[in-house]
Amino acid sequence: MRSARRHDGRTHPLNTTPNSAKANLMIDAALSGEICGGADEQLLHGIGIASHAYIDTWAHQNFIGIKDDFNQIGNDPKPNIGHADAGYSPDIPCLLWQDERLEKPQIDNRDRFIEAGMALFVKYLKFNKDRNSAARCTVEEMEAELVALLGASSTMSSMELNRSNRYARYKQKISFLEAFDPDKWWHQAVRHESSSYFWKVPKEQTQWFQFQEAVKKHAAFTFELIKPELKAAGIDVA
């Protein structure tokens, strides 16, 4: 890909590539129920996990998920693991930043996130169509809405104000959702007495347990999927 061309000409078998063939195999397998193995109670969990990984092929492009000097940007002393040298920059919507390794170093996350969001939306449209669920908007309408929600691109110096405004737009759009509580499923599933923990109901009935099972299935599926690339990178996968 042109966006992956580096000054030093280096490539790597584990380089993250947006919308790659294997990323598509992963998200399609999650949407079809293949990854969860027919466990309907894990289907949405699996789709959520795979959706995050799929979208991250845009955000994390040109980095690899292991410690390697392929990830090094400038003379940053941090360990070269993933995008550590770039900090949070790859994950901040609409941020303008520089990846000095690339022939075209100027990065606009807004462009990346819109492309990623629309690719995922098309996947969801097919998922719903296969279940005879009508779309509530067209691809064009969704893209226009996403563009409006994200707002303009900006540098780090003006990011806080833009982030605040963007979050306000998000909140207005999803006002029907309750406030996010990262511990909700855990507290619904488990009670704590003294130094012990007990299931409130059979664990198979809890969202927390089903999510953990979906995570394990996703990890096992994707590990098998990228085994050839791991071997090509000289990583022992026996």
N, C-alpha and C positions, 0 to 999 in steps of 0.2 A: 504494500500500500504506500502511496505517496506520503501520507501523513506519518509514516513510520521511518522514512528515510533519515539516516543520521549522518552527521559530519564524518564520523569514523567508519561508516559503511557497515557496521556490525549488524548481525541478525542473531536471533536466538530461537530455538524450537519452542520455548515456553513463553515467548513474547505475547502479551495480551493483545488480541486483535478484535476491534469492534465488529459485532454481528458475524463472527466467524462461523464456519460450517459446524464446528463442534459445539459452539454456543447455541446454535439453532437446534442441533440434535438434543441438547440438554433441555431447553425450554419446551420443545415440542413433546419430548418424552414426559415431562411433568404435566403438561396440559392434557395429554392423552390418558394419563393415569398409569403409564408404564412404570414410572419410578416408584410410585406408592404401591405398586403391585396389586391394584384392585381394592385397596383399603380406602373406601370412600371417605371415611372419617379423617383421613390424612391428605385427601386430594388438595384442598385449599391451602393447607400448610405447605405442601410440596410445591404448589404453584407460586406461593409467596417467596419461598426460599430460592427457587429457580429464577423467578423474575428479578430478584435482587442481583443474583449472579450474572444474569443476562445483561441487565442495565450496566453493571460494573465493567463489562467489556468495553464500553465507551469511556467511562470515567477513568479506568485504570489502563487504558491503552498505552503501549510502549513501555510497560513495566512488567517484570516477572515476579511471581509470588514466592521467591526464595532469596536468600542472601547471595548477591552476585554483583560484581562491579559493572555489569550491564545497566544496573539501575542508578549508577552514580551520576549526580548532577553537580557540576562544579567541584569545589573542595569541601563540601559539607562533611563534617566528621562523623555524622550519624552512621550506623551500620546500613549497608546498602540492601535493605530488605524491602521489597515492594516499592511503593512510592514514598518511603520515609524521607528521602532527601527533598522531595517536593512538599512535604508537610501535608496539610489538608487541602492544598490548592486543587488537586484533581477532583475533589468531592464537593466543591462549593459551586452551586448553580450560578451561572452568569459571570463567574470570575474571569478576568483577563490575567493571564500569567505567562511566564516564559519557561520553556523546556529547552535549555541550552544544548542538549544533545542532538536536537533535530535540525535538519536543513531549514525548515520553516518553524522557528521556535515560538512564535506568537500563538498562544492557545486561547480560544474563546469557549469556555465551558457551556455557554448558552447554546451555541450551535450543536455541540455534542449532546447535550441533554435533550434538546428538542428532537434530534434524530433518534436518540435512544427511546424516548417516550413514545414517539410515533410508531417505531418498529414494534414495541411491546403492545401498543394499542391495537395494531393490526392482528397480532397474535390473539389478543383477547376477543376481537371481533369474530374471528374464525371459531374460537372456543364456544362462544355464545351461539353462533349460527348453527354449529353442529348439534346444539341442544335446543334448537328452535326458539332461541331467545332473541327477540328483535333488538337491534341497536338503537340507542337513544340519540345518537348523533352520527354524522358522517365523519369520514377521515378529515375532510377539509374543516369542518366545524371544530373537531377536537384539536387540530393543529392551531387554529386561530385562538382557541381558548387557552391552550398551553402557552402560546407566545405571550398572551396578555397576562397570564398568571406569573410567568417568570420575570417579565419586565426587561429592562435594558441591561446590557453587559456593563461591568464596571471593574475598576482596579481595586486592590485591597484597601486603599485609603478611603474609598467611598462605599465599601462593601457593607459596613454595619447598618447604615441608613437604608440602603437598598434591601438588605436582608430583612430588616424590620418591616418595611413596606410589603415585601413579598410574603412574609409570614401572615401579615394581616389579610392579604388577599386569599391565601390558602385557608385561613380560619373561617373567613366568610363563605368560602365555597363549600367547606365540609363541616358547616355548623351543626349538621345532624349527627355527627359522630361525638361520642363521649370523650372526655379528656383521656389521653393515653396514659396508662399505668403499666409500666414494664413488669411489675410484680403481680398483676391481677391474676393470671392463670395459676401462678404458684400458690397464692393465698386461697384461691378457690379449691385447689387440689389437696393442700397439705395443712395440717394443724401442728403447732409446735407446743410441746409440753416439756418443761425443764430442758434437758439436753437431748430430747428425742423428737423425731418427726413421724407423723402418722398420716396415712391417706384418709381423707374425709369420706371418700367414696372409692369403689374399685378404680384403680389407676387408669384402666382402659377407658373409663368414662370421662376422663379429664382432658381438657385442651392442652395442658402442659405436657402430659405424657405423649399425646399424639404428635405434638410438635417435635419433641425430642426424637421420636421414632422416624418422623419425616426427615429430620436433619441427617440421621444415620443413613437412611436410604439414599438421600441425595448425595452424600459424601461417597458412598460405595459406588453409585452409578457414575459419577463424574471421575472418580479415580480410575475406573476401568476405561473410561472414554479417553483420558489423556495419557494412558500408559505408554503408548508409542512415543509421545513427545518427552515424557520423563526419561525413557530409555535413551532417546536421542541426545538428551542433555547430560547423559552419563550418571543418572540417578538410579540407584539400585532399588528396584520395585519388586524384588522376589519375595 
